[in-house]
Amino acid sequence: MTTYEEKEEKSAARTEEKAPRLAWAELAPDVFKAMIRLDSAARQGLDPVLLELVKIRASQINHCAYCLDMHTKDALAAGESVERIVQLSAWEESAHFYTAKELAAIELTEAVTVLTDGFVPDAVYERAARHFEPAELTHLIAGITVINAWNRFAVTTRMVPGYYTPGTHGTPSTRDGAK
């Protein structure tokens, strides 16, 4: 068992937290509100847990610590297991943790997020299309697009991870650069 003093010592040994670069949600409130509306529209008709897996995977690829903090906590609050979240970064080697539909969504997330070849491969798109009805697939693509946009805002403005409380998505804290 760790004592209070040991916890304090470990905490003191951590590096200093970087400050946010700017309060983008405060400085561009119409953009922030539009992002919230787009995020809300994209999630319609999608399984919330599947969408959290997609958001976590895109955030891993984009190295967005703020969004990883948020969506990991939201996934756990929605009933997702720690084991499946941990395995997500190595999903190809641990495919047995996920359904075929989830795997198609994760693979599509990687293809849309990375775009190294300049396009989403037909085989990846076709696998996703086999598991999602057209409207659901459209919302999934929108959800992937939205998390990539959120990631870019968070990484660029250096939003600080660790302070997010599940269920408060869309409400920036002082750690996010808000006043």
Salt bridges, closest charged atoms under 4 A:
GLU17 OE2 - ARG175 NH1 2.53
ASP39 OD2 - ARG43 NH2 2.51
ASP39 OD1 - LYS55 NZ 3.18
ASP39 OD2 - HIS169 NE2 3.66
GLU52 OE1 - HIS71 ND1 2.80
ASP69 OD1 - LYS73 NZ 2.99
GLU80 OE2 - ARG84 NE 2.60
GLU102 OE2 - ARG84 NH2 2.76
GLU107 OE1 - ARG127 NE 2.72
GLU110 OE2 - ARG57 NE 2.73
GLU136 OE2 - LYS101 NZ 3.06
